[in-house]
Amino acid sequence: MDEDTRYEAVRSRDARFDGEFFFAVETTGIYCRPSCPAVTPKRRNVRFFATAAAAQGSGFRACRRCRPDAAPGSAEWNVRADVVGRAVRLIGDGVVDREGVAGLAGRLGYSPRQVQRQLTGELGAGPVALARAQRAHTARVLCQTTDLPITEIAFAAGFASVRQFNDTMRAVYAQTPSALRAAASRSVRRGGTPTAGIPLRLAHRGPYRSGAIFDLLQAEAVPGVEEVSGAPGRRTYRRTLRLPHGTGIVAVDERPGGSGAGTGTHPGGWLEARLHLTDPRDLTTAVQRLRRLFDLDADPYAVDERLGADARLAPLVAARPGLRSPGAADPDELAVRALVGPAGAERLVRGYGKALDAPCGSLTHLFPEPAVLAGAEPHGPLGALTAALADGAVRLDAGADRDEAERALLALPGLDARTVAVVRTRALGDPDVAPPGADVPDSWRPWRSYAWQHLRAAGELEQTS
């Protein structure tokens, strides 16, 4: 999009572009998402930015009306497999906070200077600035939705000091953390704690076929690790999470809409969620993994426009607008489950899963880590896969090179093309994986994974998780 086209999106308050770009107003010093309800500024006063971090780095503070920091992420980072796309996904997963820029660069196979140059050149902000913007958003959520002491919030959000925390919050929101907390309305702030659960709204753009996602999660739920309860249209998905600093339990609600299983669709908005964390430092990572699981950063308008132009897919797209391609909350777990199937996954949880210190209803275990499985069952395809995951021969994290991961998986014994395609689609979040063995046209690119979901939902392909 050129700047004139972006300005037209701002004039029309087009929510389709929320998170795809941001605009700032030089006369007010504020930056917004395109759908901001405020009076449209004059064109000569508007500047455009690829990221919230770039706007913040230029001295603009976040709008209090449209909360641009809470916009859905750009779908571009799901599509792109280059170093910039991989870096953005890793930063979203909290790698810079945990390992620094050197750790990020090491995962990408580049020098810190090369990563800095490429990110700044394309996004207007380097890895530190992108991570800083993410920390500020995490801190705002904790200020407004929990009763954690301000000092604990600073370190939970990833800041190195309370002073750094206060300075950043004043720069980004023009308010101190205490003022942000005091200004939070009752409808937003619910007095939660990490023990009682942190309430969240997981934003998405455009229509979202929530029923189809919950149908799939219910069909493949592994007892002890996952459960889906409630009637179709009002279900709740709950699961355990292994996180960098501790463990978590998440509950995500299906939004009502339509009638019957798999028919609910709603135009834009969010999914309600609640996170129970043993360590609040894991908030950012947990949220990003949920966003990948539910494919919340997708651009359904672009997907439906491309696939809806195909004669075979047009009626399927019309019947299920906003159908998503689900990812994984834990990529290594997904790979193991794709290999062994639902019954095998349940057996592994019973035999080797780590029991939670405080079980929550039917959620009692974490899925076993690859290293544990490699030691317990070292032979056969499962042993080969888990050993490769444990020693890093196969990497499936947010910044993994998808082509390299696929080649490494296909080199392992017992992993056929279909299993690897599922791993690439779900664990690696690739939006452009064709159904193995299917003759599909290039016109479905770059959204062949979504075409796969449409064909599965219509019963034209075998259901495989």
Secondary structure per residue as TSV (DSSP state, phi and psi in degrees):
chain	resnum	aa	ss	phi	psi
A	1	M	-	360.0	134.9
A	2	D	-	-84.5	174.2
A	3	E	H	-68.4	-32.3
A	4	D	H	-65.8	-39.8
A	5	T	H	-66.0	-40.1
A	6	R	H	-61.2	-41.1
A	7	Y	H	-65.0	-36.8
A	8	E	H	-63.8	-36.5
A	9	A	H	-64.1	-37.8
A	10	V	H	-67.6	-43.6
A	11	R	H	-60.0	-37.5
A	12	S	T	-90.4	2.6
A	13	R	T	51.5	50.8
A	14	D	-	-82.5	106.4
A	15	A	G	-68.6	-12.7
A	16	R	G	-61.4	-23.1
A	17	F	G	-104.3	7.1
A	18	D	B	-60.5	125.2
A	19	G	T	87.9	-18.8
A	20	E	T	-77.7	-32.2
A	21	F	B	-157.6	168.5
A	22	F	E	-130.8	152.7
A	23	F	E	-125.0	148.9
A	24	A	E	-125.4	151.0
A	25	V	E	-112.5	115.4
A	26	E	T	-65.2	-29.1
A	27	T	T	-77.9	-19.5
A	28	T	T	-111.4	-18.3
A	29	G	T	74.0	23.0
A	30	I	E	-118.4	143.6
A	31	Y	E	-115.9	152.2
A	32	C	E	-139.9	169.8
A	33	R	-	-88.0	159.3
A	34	P	T	-57.9	-30.1
A	35	S	T	-87.2	10.3
A	36	C	-	-53.0	132.2
A	37	P	-	-77.5	-3.5
A	38	A	S	-66.5	165.3
A	39	V	-	-58.2	134.0
A	40	T	-	-66.7	126.5
A	41	P	-	-73.9	162.3
A	42	K	-	-67.0	146.1
A	43	R	G	-57.9	-38.2
A	44	R	G	-67.6	-15.2
A	45	N	G	-98.8	2.3
A	46	V	E	-103.4	136.9
A	47	R	E	-122.5	149.6
A	48	F	E	-115.2	146.3
A	49	F	E	-137.0	147.1
A	50	A	S	-75.6	-27.1
A	51	T	S	-139.5	159.1
A	52	A	H	-63.4	-35.5
A	53	A	H	-62.1	-39.0
A	54	A	H	-66.0	-39.6
A	55	A	H	-64.9	-43.0
A	56	Q	H	-63.8	-39.4
A	57	G	H	-65.5	-22.7
A	58	S	T	-91.3	7.7
A	59	G	T	94.8	9.1
A	60	F	-	-92.8	147.0
A	61	R	E	-107.7	157.3
A	62	A	E	-71.9	138.0
A	63	C	-	-64.3	137.2
A	64	R	T	-83.3	-12.9
A	65	R	T	-87.4	-47.9
A	66	C	T	-99.3	-7.5
A	67	R	-	45.4	67.2
A	68	P	G	-61.1	-25.5
A	69	D	G	-67.7	-17.3
A	70	A	G	-98.6	8.2
A	71	A	S	-67.6	154.0
A	72	P	-	-57.8	151.4
A	73	G	-	-70.8	160.9
A	74	S	-	-70.3	134.2
A	75	A	T	-66.6	-15.9
A	76	E	H	-58.3	-33.7
A	77	W	H	-75.4	-19.4
A	78	N	H	-75.6	-32.7
A	79	V	H	-81.5	-43.5
A	80	R	-	-72.9	136.0
A	81	A	-	-111.7	8.0
A	82	D	S	-81.3	-177.1
A	83	V	H	-65.6	-33.6
A	84	V	H	-67.6	-46.2
A	85	G	H	-61.5	-43.5
A	86	R	H	-64.7	-39.7
A	87	A	H	-64.2	-42.8
A	88	V	H	-62.7	-40.5
A	89	R	H	-65.8	-40.1
A	90	L	H	-67.3	-40.5
A	91	I	H	-62.6	-39.7
A	92	G	H	-61.7	-30.1
A	93	D	T	-82.6	0.0
A	94	G	T	90.3	14.4
A	95	V	H	-64.7	-39.7
A	96	V	H	-63.5	-40.0
A	97	D	H	-63.9	-35.5
A	98	R	H	-88.4	-36.9
A	99	E	H	-122.0	-4.9
A	100	G	H	77.1	176.8
A	101	V	H	-65.1	-34.8
A	102	A	H	-62.2	-39.8
A	103	G	H	-66.4	-40.1
A	104	L	H	-60.5	-48.5
A	105	A	H	-62.7	-39.5
A	106	G	H	-61.8	-39.3
A	107	R	H	-66.4	-31.5
A	108	L	H	-87.1	-15.4
A	109	G	T	80.1	24.5
A	110	Y	S	-125.8	168.4
A	111	S	-	-81.3	155.3
A	112	P	H	-55.0	-37.7
A	113	R	H	-65.2	-40.2
A	114	Q	H	-64.4	-41.8
A	115	V	H	-64.5	-44.6
A	116	Q	H	-57.8	-46.2
A	117	R	H	-64.6	-43.9
A	118	Q	H	-69.6	-42.5
A	119	L	H	-66.2	-44.3
A	120	T	H	-64.4	-40.0
A	121	G	H	-63.9	-38.2
A	122	E	H	-93.1	-34.4
A	123	L	H	-110.6	-10.3
A	124	G	S	75.8	11.3
A	125	A	S	-155.0	141.0
A	126	G	-	-87.8	-178.8
A	127	P	H	-60.9	-37.3
A	128	V	H	-65.7	-42.8
A	129	A	H	-66.4	-39.7
A	130	L	H	-64.1	-42.8
A	131	A	H	-66.3	-37.2
A	132	R	H	-62.4	-43.4
A	133	A	H	-62.3	-38.5
A	134	Q	H	-67.1	-40.9
A	135	R	H	-61.0	-42.3
A	136	A	H	-61.8	-41.9
A	137	H	H	-64.8	-44.4
A	138	T	H	-59.2	-44.0
A	139	A	H	-63.7	-40.3
A	140	R	H	-61.5	-43.7
A	141	V	H	-59.6	-45.8
A	142	L	H	-66.0	-38.7
A	143	C	H	-61.7	-41.0
A	144	Q	H	-90.3	-14.0
A	145	T	H	-122.3	-3.7
A	146	T	B	-132.9	168.4
A	147	D	-	-105.4	20.7
A	148	L	-	-59.6	141.8
A	149	P	-	-57.1	145.9
A	150	I	H	-56.1	-39.6
A	151	T	H	-62.0	-41.6
A	152	E	H	-66.6	-36.1
A	153	I	H	-62.3	-39.9
A	154	A	H	-56.1	-49.0
A	155	F	H	-78.4	-30.7
A	156	A	H	-64.7	-35.0
A	157	A	T	-78.8	-10.6
A	158	G	T	105.3	7.3
A	159	F	-	-77.1	148.5
A	160	A	S	-80.4	-21.0
A	161	S	-	-154.9	160.9
A	162	V	H	-66.7	-36.7
A	163	R	H	-62.3	-45.4
A	164	Q	H	-59.3	-41.8
A	165	F	H	-59.5	-51.4
A	166	N	H	-62.5	-43.2
A	167	D	H	-62.4	-42.6
A	168	T	H	-65.6	-44.5
A	169	M	H	-64.6	-37.7
A	170	R	H	-67.1	-38.2
A	171	A	H	-69.9	-39.0
A	172	V	H	-84.0	-39.1
A	173	Y	H	-115.6	-1.8
A	174	A	S	57.0	30.5
A	175	Q	S	-146.8	151.6
A	176	T	-	-76.8	160.7
A	177	P	H	-56.1	-39.3
A	178	S	H	-64.9	-38.8
A	179	A	H	-68.0	-38.6
A	180	L	H	-59.3	-43.0
A	181	R	H	-65.0	-44.3
A	182	A	H	-65.9	-31.7
A	183	A	H	-83.1	-12.2
A	184	A	-	-63.7	131.2
A	185	S	-	-75.1	162.0
A	186	R	T	-63.1	-30.1
A	187	S	T	-70.7	-22.9
A	188	V	T	-95.0	-47.4
A	189	R	-	-90.4	124.5
A	190	R	-	-120.1	9.3
A	191	G	-	70.8	27.4
A	192	G	B	-81.1	167.5
A	193	T	-	-131.4	164.2
A	194	P	T	-57.3	-27.3
A	195	T	T	-72.9	-44.0
A	196	A	T	-79.2	-19.2
A	197	G	-	116.2	138.5
A	198	I	E	-98.0	118.1
A	199	P	E	-77.0	137.9
A	200	L	E	-137.9	151.9
A	201	R	E	-116.1	113.7
A	202	L	E	-92.1	101.7
A	203	A	E	-73.3	148.5
A	204	H	E	-140.7	162.0
A	205	R	E	-104.8	146.1
A	206	G	E	70.0	-171.6
A	207	P	E	-65.0	146.8
A	208	Y	E	-135.7	119.0
A	209	R	-	-84.9	74.7
A	210	S	H	-63.6	-36.6
A	211	G	H	-59.1	-40.5
A	212	A	H	-65.0	-40.1
A	213	I	H	-63.9	-46.0
A	214	F	H	-68.9	-32.2
A	215	D	H	-58.6	-46.3
A	216	L	H	-65.9	-45.9
A	217	L	H	-62.9	-36.7
A	218	Q	H	-68.3	-39.5
A	219	A	H	-67.5	-31.9
A	220	E	H	-107.4	8.4
A	221	A	-	-60.1	135.1
A	222	V	-	-100.0	118.7
A	223	P	T	-56.1	141.6
A	224	G	T	92.2	-30.3
A	225	V	T	-108.2	-33.9
A	226	E	E	-137.8	157.4
A	227	E	E	-157.1	150.5
A	228	V	E	-127.2	123.7
A	229	S	E	-124.7	160.4
A	230	G	S	99.3	169.5
A	231	A	S	-83.8	151.5
A	232	P	T	-51.8	134.5
A	233	G	T	98.0	-22.9
A	234	R	S	-137.1	35.6
A	235	R	-	-81.9	160.3
A	236	T	E	-126.4	127.0
A	237	Y	E	-100.0	128.5
A	238	R	E	-128.9	142.5
A	239	R	E	-156.4	163.6
A	240	T	E	-92.2	153.5
A	241	L	E	-132.6	135.5
A	242	R	E	-96.0	122.4
A	243	L	-	-123.2	165.7
A	244	P	S	-57.8	-35.3
A	245	H	S	-108.9	-6.5
A	246	G	S	178.7	-147.7
A	247	T	E	-125.9	167.8
A	248	G	E	-151.2	161.2
A	249	I	E	-129.2	130.4
A	250	V	E	-120.4	144.5
A	251	A	E	-126.4	128.1
A	252	V	E	-124.8	130.5
A	253	D	E	-95.6	137.6
A	254	E	-	-75.9	132.9
A	255	R	-	-81.6	134.6
A	256	P	-	-61.6	149.2
A	257	G	-	166.4	136.3
A	258	G	S	73.0	-165.4
A	259	S	S	-137.7	134.2
A	260	G	S	85.9	168.8
A	261	A	T	-66.4	135.3
A	262	G	T	78.6	9.7
A	263	T	-	-108.2	-7.3
A	264	G	-	-70.3	125.8
A	265	T	-	-136.5	138.6
A	266	H	E	-142.6	143.6
A	267	P	E	-84.9	95.5
A	268	G	E	76.7	171.3
A	269	G	E	120.9	-134.1
A	270	W	E	-160.2	166.4
A	271	L	E	-106.9	135.2
A	272	E	E	-78.6	135.5
A	273	A	E	-142.1	161.3
A	274	R	E	-141.7	129.8
A	275	L	E	-112.1	130.1
A	276	H	E	-109.2	113.3
A	277	L	E	-118.7	140.0
A	278	T	S	-77.4	-20.3
A	279	D	S	-142.0	115.9
A	280	P	G	-64.8	-12.9
A	281	R	G	-62.4	-17.1
A	282	D	G	-87.2	3.9
A	283	L	H	-59.0	-51.1
A	284	T	H	-59.0	-47.1
A	285	T	H	-63.2	-43.3
A	286	A	H	-62.2	-42.9
A	287	V	H	-63.3	-44.4
A	288	Q	H	-63.5	-36.6
A	289	R	H	-69.5	-34.0
A	290	L	H	-68.4	-39.2
A	291	R	H	-61.8	-38.4
A	292	R	H	-70.7	-40.2
A	293	L	H	-58.9	-45.3
A	294	F	T	-93.0	3.6
A	295	D	T	53.3	51.3
A	296	L	T	-83.6	-12.5
A	297	D	T	-98.3	9.8
A	298	A	-	-68.3	161.2
A	299	D	-	-110.6	90.0
A	300	P	H	-65.1	-25.1
A	301	Y	H	-65.5	-46.1
A	302	A	H	-66.3	-41.9
A	303	V	H	-62.9	-51.1
A	304	D	H	-67.2	-33.9
A	305	E	H	-64.7	-45.3
A	306	R	H	-69.0	-49.8
A	307	L	H	-72.7	-30.4
A	308	G	H	-69.6	-13.7
A	309	A	T	-82.4	-7.9
A	310	D	S	-91.5	133.1
A	311	A	T	-60.5	-38.7
A	312	R	T	-70.0	-39.4
A	313	L	T	-90.4	-18.5
A	314	A	H	-52.9	-48.8
A	315	P	H	-66.3	-29.7
A	316	L	H	-70.7	-41.1
A	317	V	H	-66.4	-40.7
A	318	A	H	-63.4	-33.7
A	319	A	H	-77.7	-26.8
A	320	R	S	-135.5	64.9
A	321	P	T	-63.8	141.3
A	322	G	T	78.8	15.6
A	323	L	-	-64.7	133.9
A	324	R	-	-106.4	166.7
A	325	S	-	-110.2	98.2
A	326	P	-	-63.7	150.4
A	327	G	-	-105.3	-133.2
A	328	A	-	-148.0	141.7
A	329	A	S	-76.5	-26.2
A	330	D	S	-142.2	105.1
A	331	P	H	-59.7	-41.3
A	332	D	H	-63.7	-41.8
A	333	E	H	-60.3	-44.4
A	334	L	H	-60.2	-40.8
A	335	A	H	-62.8	-43.6
A	336	V	H	-63.3	-44.4
A	337	R	H	-65.4	-36.4
A	338	A	H	-63.2	-32.1
A	339	L	H	-78.0	-46.6
A	340	V	H	-94.3	-15.6
A	341	G	H	81.9	170.8
A	342	P	H	-59.4	-45.7
A	343	A	H	-64.9	-41.4
A	344	G	H	-64.9	-38.0
A	345	A	H	-64.8	-40.7
A	346	E	H	-63.0	-40.7
A	347	R	H	-62.0	-42.1
A	348	L	H	-65.8	-38.6
A	349	V	H	-64.6	-44.3
A	350	R	H	-63.3	-38.9
A	351	G	H	-84.6	-34.1
A	352	Y	H	-133.7	-3.2
A	353	G	-	-65.4	146.0
A	354	K	E	-83.3	125.4
A	355	A	E	-70.6	138.6
A	356	L	E	-68.6	146.0
A	357	D	E	-63.5	-33.8
A	358	A	E	-133.1	89.0
A	359	P	E	-56.8	150.1
A	360	C	E	-125.4	95.8
A	361	G	T	63.1	-127.2
A	362	S	T	-81.6	-6.2
A	363	L	E	-86.3	110.2
A	364	T	E	-124.8	-18.5
A	365	H	E	-138.7	157.9
A	366	L	E	-92.7	148.1
A	367	F	-	-64.1	138.8
A	368	P	-	-62.4	142.0
A	369	E	-	-70.8	154.3
A	370	P	H	-55.7	-40.6
A	371	A	H	-62.8	-37.4
A	372	V	H	-65.3	-44.8
A	373	L	H	-67.8	-38.1
A	374	A	H	-63.3	-34.8
A	375	G	H	-77.1	-33.8
A	376	A	H	-80.6	-37.7
A	377	E	S	-134.5	75.9
A	378	P	-	-77.1	-8.4
A	379	H	S	-101.6	161.5
A	380	G	H	75.6	-174.1
A	381	P	H	-58.7	-38.7
A	382	L	H	-64.1	-44.0
A	383	G	H	-63.1	-40.2
A	384	A	H	-65.4	-44.2
A	385	L	H	-65.6	-48.9
A	386	T	H	-68.1	-33.8
A	387	A	H	-65.0	-41.2
A	388	A	H	-66.6	-37.4
A	389	L	H	-68.8	-39.9
A	390	A	H	-68.6	-38.3
A	391	D	H	-94.9	2.5
A	392	G	T	86.2	3.7
A	393	A	S	-64.3	-29.8
A	394	V	S	-120.4	122.7
A	395	R	-	-113.2	129.2
A	396	L	-	-124.3	17.2
A	397	D	S	-72.3	178.5
A	398	A	T	-60.8	-24.9
A	399	G	T	-103.8	11.8
A	400	A	-	-65.5	147.0
A	401	D	-	-76.7	116.9
A	402	R	H	-63.8	-40.9
A	403	D	H	-66.8	-43.0
A	404	E	H	-62.6	-42.0
A	405	A	H	-62.7	-41.0
A	406	E	H	-64.1	-43.9
A	407	R	H	-62.2	-41.7
A	408	A	H	-65.8	-38.1
A	409	L	H	-67.9	-42.9
A	410	L	H	-66.8	-22.0
A	411	A	T	-78.1	-12.4
A	412	L	S	-82.9	147.7
A	413	P	T	-70.0	139.1
A	414	G	T	87.2	-1.6
A	415	L	-	-102.6	109.4
A	416	D	-	-86.8	175.8
A	417	A	H	-62.6	-35.7
A	418	R	H	-68.7	-43.9
A	419	T	H	-61.1	-44.3
A	420	V	H	-65.3	-35.7
A	421	A	H	-64.2	-39.1
A	422	V	H	-63.6	-42.9
A	423	V	H	-63.0	-43.2
A	424	R	H	-64.5	-38.7
A	425	T	H	-71.2	-49.0
A	426	R	H	-88.0	-54.5
A	427	A	T	-71.6	-39.2
A	428	L	S	-95.5	-4.3
A	429	G	-	63.0	31.4
A	430	D	-	-78.5	121.1
A	431	P	S	-80.5	-0.7
A	432	D	-	-129.6	54.3
A	433	V	-	-107.3	125.7
A	434	A	-	-84.6	147.2
A	435	P	-	-58.3	126.8
A	436	P	T	-56.7	132.7
A	437	G	T	80.7	-7.2
A	438	A	-	-88.4	143.7
A	439	D	-	-91.0	99.2
A	440	V	-	-118.0	144.9
A	441	P	-	-77.5	153.7
A	442	D	G	-65.0	-19.2
A	443	S	G	-65.6	-14.2
A	444	W	G	-79.3	-14.9
A	445	R	T	-67.1	148.6
A	446	P	T	-95.5	33.5
A	447	W	-	-122.6	35.4
A	448	R	H	-66.5	-26.8
A	449	S	H	-63.6	-35.8
A	450	Y	H	-72.3	-36.9
A	451	A	H	-60.1	-41.0
A	452	W	H	-57.7	-44.6
A	453	Q	H	-64.1	-38.9
A	454	H	H	-64.5	-42.8
A	455	L	H	-65.8	-38.3
A	456	R	H	-66.0	-45.7
A	457	A	H	-63.2	-29.7
A	458	A	T	-86.0	0.7
A	459	G	T	79.9	15.0
A	460	E	S	-89.8	-10.2
A	461	L	S	-131.0	150.8
A	462	E	-	-63.6	133.9
A	463	Q	-	-70.7	121.1
A	464	T	-	-134.4	130.4
A	465	S	-	-106.3	360.0
